[in-house]
């Protein structure tokens, strides 16, 4: 276990390929969840800065409004699609999509 990971309830890993998990490879997302995090978001491939910024801003706007994680993720993806940002599908949510953080 990584020391201190269980103290955080949500991780948004806004770095390229941070959400990748594969057989035989312990991804950072998996490590976070195994150490008590309630949610983890990561990207499956390299993303542009514009996509990363828009995704995080829109996602956390939903969280602040007490929307469930899944709804916040869908709205963030839709915001990227609306602006024709092709990296909208890179982000994955590892959690219960109905979970609210507040």
Secondary structure as UniProt FT lines:
FT   TURN            3..4
FT   HELIX           5..7
FT   STRAND          10..13
FT   TURN            16..19
FT   TURN            23..24
FT   HELIX           28..34
FT   TURN            35..36
FT   STRAND          39..43
FT   HELIX           49..64
FT   TURN            65..66
FT   HELIX           69..82
FT   TURN            83..84
FT   HELIX           86..90
FT   STRAND          91..94
FT   TURN            97..98
//
